[in-house]
Amino acid sequence: MLSHANIFYQVDKFDFFVRLGPGDQTLSLLPPWHIYERAVGYYIFSCGCKQVPAPGTAAAILRRVSALRIVS
């Protein structure tokens, strides 16, 4: 079982792997109830980014959205 400390650690250290800033857009491929998706979502929102859900195929989304980073 993950504790709050585990989730906080993931959120705190995520910028080591991916640098995001205000206005960046990210594509969300995991379901919102997945714990990794939730932790990454907290980081994304703390950076002032926009998270785009994947309501179809990732290829269709990538064709219509520019400057997108896939982080989860």
DSSP file (Angstrom, degrees, kcal/mol; ACC not computed):
  #  RESIDUE AA STRUCTURE BP1 BP2  ACC     N-H-->O    O-->H-N    N-H-->O    O-->H-N    TCO  KAPPA ALPHA  PHI   PSI    X-CA   Y-CA   Z-CA
    1    1 A M              0   0    0      0, 0.0     2,-0.3     0, 0.0     0, 0.0   0.000 360.0 360.0 360.0 138.0    0.0    0.0    0.0
    2    2 A L        -     0   0    0      3,-0.0     2,-0.2     4,-0.0    33,-0.0  -0.665 360.0-149.1 -86.7 139.7    1.3    3.5   -0.8
    3    3 A S     >  -     0   0    0     -2,-0.3     4,-1.8     1,-0.1     5,-0.2  -0.507  31.7-103.1 -97.3 171.9    1.4    6.1    1.8
    4    4 A H  H  > S+     0   0    0      1,-0.2     4,-2.8     2,-0.2     5,-0.2   0.863 123.8  58.3 -60.2 -35.0    0.9    9.8    1.5
    5    5 A A  H  > S+     0   0    0      2,-0.2     4,-2.3     1,-0.2    -1,-0.2   0.885 103.4  51.9 -63.6 -38.9    4.7   10.1    1.8
    6    6 A N  H  > S+     0   0    0      2,-0.2     4,-2.0     1,-0.2    -1,-0.2   0.933 112.5  44.6 -62.0 -46.0    5.2    7.8   -1.2
    7    7 A I  H  X S+     0   0    0     -4,-1.8     4,-2.4     1,-0.2    -2,-0.2   0.919 112.7  51.0 -66.1 -43.8    2.9    9.9   -3.4
    8    8 A F  H  X S+     0   0    0     -4,-2.8     4,-2.8     1,-0.2    -1,-0.2   0.896 108.3  53.1 -60.7 -40.1    4.5   13.2   -2.1
    9    9 A Y  H  X S+     0   0    0     -4,-2.3     4,-2.1     2,-0.2    -1,-0.2   0.920 108.9  49.2 -61.6 -44.4    8.0   11.8   -3.0
   10   10 A Q  H  X S+     0   0    0     -4,-2.0     4,-1.1     1,-0.2    -2,-0.2   0.934 113.9  45.2 -60.3 -46.1    6.9   11.0   -6.5
   11   11 A V  H  < S+     0   0    0     -4,-2.4     4,-0.4     1,-0.2     3,-0.4   0.908 113.6  50.3 -64.1 -41.9    5.4   14.4   -7.0
   12   12 A D  H  < S+     0   0    0     -4,-2.8     3,-0.3     1,-0.2    -1,-0.2   0.842 117.8  37.7 -66.1 -35.2    8.4   16.1   -5.5
   13   13 A K  H >< S+     0   0    0     -4,-2.1     3,-1.8    -5,-0.2     4,-0.4   0.477  88.1  93.9 -97.7  -4.2   11.0   14.2   -7.6
   14   14 A F  G >X S+     0   0    0     -4,-1.1     4,-1.9    -3,-0.4     3,-1.5   0.823  75.0  65.9 -62.9 -30.9    9.1   14.1  -10.9
   15   15 A D  G 34 S+     0   0    0     -4,-0.4    -1,-0.3    -3,-0.3    -2,-0.1   0.647  87.0  71.0 -68.2 -12.0   10.8   17.2  -12.3
   16   16 A F  G <4 S+     0   0    0     -3,-1.8    -1,-0.3     1,-0.1    -2,-0.2   0.841 110.8  31.3 -65.5 -32.9   14.1   15.4  -12.3
   17   17 A F  T <4 S+     0   0    0     -3,-1.5     2,-0.4    -4,-0.4    -2,-0.2   0.826 131.2  23.2 -94.7 -38.2   12.7   13.4  -15.2
   18   18 A V     <  -     0   0    0     -4,-1.9     2,-0.6     2,-0.0    -1,-0.3  -0.993  64.5-150.3-137.5 126.5   10.5   15.8  -17.0
   19   19 A R        +     0   0    0     -2,-0.4     2,-0.3    -3,-0.1    -4,-0.1  -0.872  24.2 175.3 -97.6 118.5   10.6   19.6  -16.9
   20   20 A L        -     0   0    0     -2,-0.6    29,-0.0     4,-0.0    -2,-0.0  -0.888   5.6-174.2-120.3 153.1    7.2   21.2  -17.4
   21   21 A G    >   -     0   0    0     -2,-0.3     3,-2.2    27,-0.1    26,-0.1  -0.890  41.2 -60.4-139.6 171.2    6.2   24.8  -17.2
   22   22 A P  T 3  S+     0   0    0      0, 0.0    27,-0.2     0, 0.0    26,-0.2  -0.243 121.2  21.7 -53.9 134.0    3.0   27.0  -17.3
   23   23 A G  T 3  S+     0   0    0     25,-1.7    26,-0.1     1,-0.3    25,-0.1   0.190  89.0 131.3  92.6 -16.9    1.2   26.6  -20.5
   24   24 A D    <   -     0   0    0     -3,-2.2    26,-2.8    23,-0.2     2,-0.4  -0.356  48.5-140.7 -65.5 150.7    2.7   23.2  -21.4
   25   25 A Q  E     -ab  50  68A   0     42,-1.0    44,-2.2    24,-0.2     2,-0.3  -0.929  15.7-167.9-114.4 140.3    0.2   20.5  -22.5
   26   26 A T  E     -ab  51  69A   0     24,-2.5    26,-3.5    -2,-0.4     2,-0.5  -0.927  17.1-131.6-125.4 151.8    0.4   16.9  -21.4
   27   27 A L  E     -ab  52  70A   0     42,-2.0    45,-0.9    -2,-0.3    44,-0.8  -0.896  15.3-149.2-104.8 129.0   -1.4   13.8  -22.7
   28   28 A S  E     +a   53   0A   0     24,-2.8    26,-0.9    -2,-0.5    42,-0.0  -0.871  25.4 164.1-101.4 113.8   -2.9   11.5  -20.1
   29   29 A L        +     0   0    0     -2,-0.7    -1,-0.2    24,-0.1    29,-0.0   0.713  54.9  77.0-100.3 -25.8   -3.0    7.8  -21.3
   30   30 A L  S    S-     0   0    0     42,-0.4    24,-0.2     1,-0.1    42,-0.0  -0.501  93.5 -96.3 -83.2 154.5   -3.7    6.1  -17.9
   31   31 A P    >   -     0   0    0      0, 0.0     3,-1.9     0, 0.0     6,-0.2  -0.390  34.9-115.3 -67.2 150.5   -7.1    6.1  -16.3
   32   32 A P  T 3  S+     0   0    0      0, 0.0     9,-0.1     0, 0.0    -2,-0.0   0.703 113.1  58.9 -63.8 -19.4   -7.6    8.8  -13.6
   33   33 A W  T 3  S+     0   0    0      4,-0.1     2,-0.3     5,-0.0     3,-0.0   0.523  78.5 107.9 -87.5  -4.1   -7.9    6.3  -10.8
   34   34 A H  S <> S-     0   0    0     -3,-1.9     4,-2.3     1,-0.1     5,-0.2  -0.576  72.9-134.8 -71.7 133.3   -4.5    4.8  -11.5
   35   35 A I  H  > S+     0   0    0     -2,-0.3     4,-2.3     1,-0.2     5,-0.2   0.854 103.6  50.6 -64.8 -36.5   -2.1    5.9   -8.7
   36   36 A Y  H  > S+     0   0    0      2,-0.2     4,-2.7     1,-0.2     5,-0.2   0.920 110.7  50.0 -66.6 -41.1    0.7    6.8  -11.0
   37   37 A E  H  > S+     0   0    0     -6,-0.2     4,-2.5     1,-0.2    -2,-0.2   0.901 110.6  50.5 -61.1 -40.7   -1.7    8.9  -13.1
   38   38 A R  H  X S+     0   0    0     -4,-2.3     4,-2.0     2,-0.2    -2,-0.2   0.928 111.8  46.6 -64.3 -45.2   -2.9   10.6   -9.9
   39   39 A A  H  X S+     0   0    0     -4,-2.3     4,-1.8     2,-0.2    -2,-0.2   0.924 114.6  46.6 -64.1 -44.5    0.6   11.5   -8.7
   40   40 A V  H  X S+     0   0    0     -4,-2.7     4,-2.9     1,-0.2    -1,-0.2   0.888 108.9  56.7 -64.4 -38.1    1.7   12.8  -12.1
   41   41 A G  H  X S+     0   0    0     -4,-2.5     4,-2.6    -5,-0.2     5,-0.2   0.895 104.2  52.2 -59.7 -41.2   -1.5   14.8  -12.3
   42   42 A Y  H  X S+     0   0    0     -4,-2.0     4,-1.9     2,-0.2    -1,-0.2   0.918 111.8  46.6 -60.4 -43.2   -0.7   16.5   -9.1
   43   43 A Y  H  X S+     0   0    0     -4,-1.8     4,-1.2     2,-0.2    -2,-0.2   0.934 111.4  51.4 -64.3 -45.5    2.7   17.4  -10.5
   44   44 A I  H ><>S+     0   0    0     -4,-2.9     5,-2.1     1,-0.2     3,-0.6   0.931 112.6  45.0 -57.6 -48.2    1.2   18.6  -13.8
   45   45 A F  H ><5S+     0   0    0     -4,-2.6     3,-1.0     1,-0.2    -1,-0.2   0.839 107.8  57.8 -67.9 -32.3   -1.3   20.9  -12.0
   46   46 A S  H 3<5S+     0   0    0     -4,-1.9    -1,-0.2     1,-0.2    -2,-0.2   0.758 106.1  51.5 -68.7 -22.1    1.3   22.2   -9.6
   47   47 A C  T <<5S-     0   0    0     -4,-1.2    -1,-0.2    -3,-0.6    -2,-0.2   0.502 117.3-112.9 -89.1  -6.0    3.3   23.4  -12.7
   48   48 A G  T < 5 +     0   0    0     -3,-1.0   -25,-1.7    -4,-0.4    -3,-0.2   0.757  67.2 147.4  79.6  25.0    0.4   25.2  -14.2
   49   49 A C      < -     0   0    0     -5,-2.1     2,-0.5   -27,-0.2    -1,-0.2  -0.420  48.9-119.3 -90.1 166.3    0.1   22.8  -17.1
   50   50 A K  E     -a   25   0A   0    -26,-2.8   -24,-2.5    -2,-0.1     2,-0.5  -0.911  21.1-150.2-104.8 132.9   -2.9   21.6  -19.0
   51   51 A Q  E     -a   26   0A   0     -2,-0.5   -24,-0.2   -26,-0.2   -26,-0.1  -0.916   6.0-157.9-106.8 123.9   -3.7   17.9  -19.0
   52   52 A V  E     -a   27   0A   0    -26,-3.5   -24,-2.8    -2,-0.5     2,-0.0  -0.883  14.0-138.5-101.2 118.4   -5.5   16.5  -22.1
   53   53 A P  E     -a   28   0A   0      0, 0.0   -24,-0.1     0, 0.0     3,-0.1  -0.346  17.2-119.9 -71.0 159.7   -7.3   13.2  -21.5
   54   54 A A        +     0   0    0    -26,-0.9     4,-0.1   -24,-0.2   -27,-0.0  -0.740  40.5 164.7-102.2  84.3   -7.1   10.5  -24.1
   55   55 A P  S    S+     0   0    0      0, 0.0     2,-0.2     0, 0.0    -1,-0.2   0.565  72.3   4.3 -79.4  -6.0  -10.7   10.0  -25.2
   56   56 A G  S    S-     0   0    0      1,-0.2     2,-0.2    -3,-0.1    -2,-0.0  -0.425 115.8 -26.1-142.7-141.3   -9.7    8.1  -28.3
   57   57 A T     >  -     0   0    0     -2,-0.2     4,-1.7     1,-0.1     3,-0.2  -0.582  51.6-127.1 -83.9 148.7   -6.5    6.9  -29.8
   58   58 A A  H  > S+     0   0    0     -2,-0.2     4,-2.6     1,-0.2     5,-0.2   0.859 109.1  59.6 -61.7 -35.0   -3.3    8.7  -29.0
   59   59 A A  H  > S+     0   0    0      1,-0.2     4,-1.3     2,-0.2    -1,-0.2   0.903 104.3  49.3 -62.2 -41.2   -2.6    9.1  -32.7
   60   60 A A  H  > S+     0   0    0     -3,-0.2     4,-0.9     1,-0.2    -1,-0.2   0.891 112.6  47.8 -65.8 -38.8   -5.8   11.1  -33.3
   61   61 A I  H >X S+     0   0    0     -4,-1.7     4,-1.6     1,-0.2     3,-0.7   0.912 107.9  54.3 -68.3 -42.5   -5.0   13.4  -30.3
   62   62 A L  H 3< S+     0   0    0     -4,-2.6    -1,-0.2     1,-0.2    -2,-0.2   0.790 104.0  57.0 -64.5 -26.8   -1.4   14.0  -31.4
   63   63 A R  H 3< S+     0   0    0     -4,-1.3    -1,-0.2    -5,-0.2    -2,-0.2   0.815 115.4  35.2 -71.5 -30.1   -2.7   15.1  -34.9
   64   64 A R  H << S+     0   0    0     -4,-0.9     2,-0.5    -3,-0.7    -2,-0.2   0.580 110.4  64.0-103.7 -10.0   -4.9   17.8  -33.4
   65   65 A V     <  -     0   0    0     -4,-1.6     3,-0.3    -5,-0.1     2,-0.2  -0.954  66.3-158.2-118.4 131.2   -2.9   19.0  -30.4
   66   66 A S        +     0   0    0     -2,-0.5   -41,-0.1     1,-0.2    -3,-0.0  -0.644  68.1  24.6-104.7 164.8    0.5   20.7  -30.8
   67   67 A A  S    S+     0   0    0     -2,-0.2   -42,-1.0     1,-0.2     2,-0.4   0.925  84.6 160.7  51.6  54.4    3.4   21.1  -28.3
   68   68 A L  E     -b   25   0A   0     -3,-0.3     2,-0.4   -44,-0.1   -42,-0.2  -0.841  28.9-161.3-110.7 140.6    2.3   18.0  -26.3
   69   69 A R  E     -b   26   0A   0    -44,-2.2   -42,-2.0    -2,-0.4     2,-0.7  -0.976  12.4-144.2-118.7 135.2    4.3   15.9  -23.9
   70   70 A I  E     +b   27   0A   0     -2,-0.4   -42,-0.1   -44,-0.2   -44,-0.1  -0.878  34.1 154.5 -98.5 116.0    3.2   12.4  -22.9
   71   71 A V              0   0    0    -44,-0.8    -1,-0.1    -2,-0.7   -43,-0.1   0.557 360.0 360.0-119.8 -13.4    4.1   11.9  -19.2
   72   72 A S              0   0    0    -45,-0.9   -42,-0.4   -32,-0.0   -44,-0.1   0.345 360.0 360.0-150.1 360.0    1.7    9.2  -18.0
